[in-house]
Amino acid sequence: QVQLVESGGGLVQTGGSLRLSCVASGFTFGMNTLAWFRQAPGKEREFVSAISASGGITDYSDSVKGRFAISRVNAKSTVYLQMNSLKPEATAVYFCAAIYSSWSGYVGRDQRPYAYWGQGTQVTVSS
């Protein structure tokens, strides 16, 4: 059974930091691109960051570039999202997603191909 379980969300003040984790099971983690998406209240889910299966290629949305960092530890089947200098507009539910890729360097912003999704973790940034 495929599972993606996010953790690490919470309430933080503007300028603060949080580290999200997503632990995967039930599939070959090392052959999957992993990504983080978020959905704010009343808005569509949007891309945040992705990391290739090899971990060698990453991608970030313009709104988080330079402040967020994605990483993965394949031996632990875990992907992380370090979020620094948080702003109130980062308030959202953050989802982890995975897609199998035969190309170890693939990263994708389009959420439609991602086959596996977690339940999400709430991040709230107070002003």
Residue, then its C-alpha position, 0 to 999 in steps of 0.5 A: q500500500v502506497q503511503l506518503v505521510e507529511s509532518g512538521g507543519g505548524l504555526v510560525q511568525t513571519g520570518g520564522s522557519l519550519r522543516l516539513s518531512c514526508v515519509a514514503s512507503g509502498f513504492t520504490f522511493g529512489m525511482n520517483t521524483l518527489a515534489w511539494f505542492r500547497q493549497a491556500p484557502g480559496k485557491e488552487r493547489e500550486f507547485v512549490s518545489a520538486i527534486s529528481a529521483s537522483g536528488g541532483i536536480t531541484d526546481y522551485s517556484d519563483s515565490v519561494k526560490g532562495r528561501f526554501a530548500i528541498s532535499r531527500v534521503n533515499a535510504k530513509s524514503t524521506v523528502y524534506l522541505q526547509m522553509n525559511s523567512l516565511k511570509p503570511e502568504a505561505t499559509a497553506v496546506y502542504f502536500c507531498a507527491a511522487i511520480y515514477s520517472s525512468w529518467s533520474g533527472y526529471v522534475g515536473r511542476d504540473q501536478r497532474p502526472y503525480a500519482y501518489w499524494g499525501q494528506g497534507t500538513q497545515v502551515t500557518v504564518s502569522s503576521 
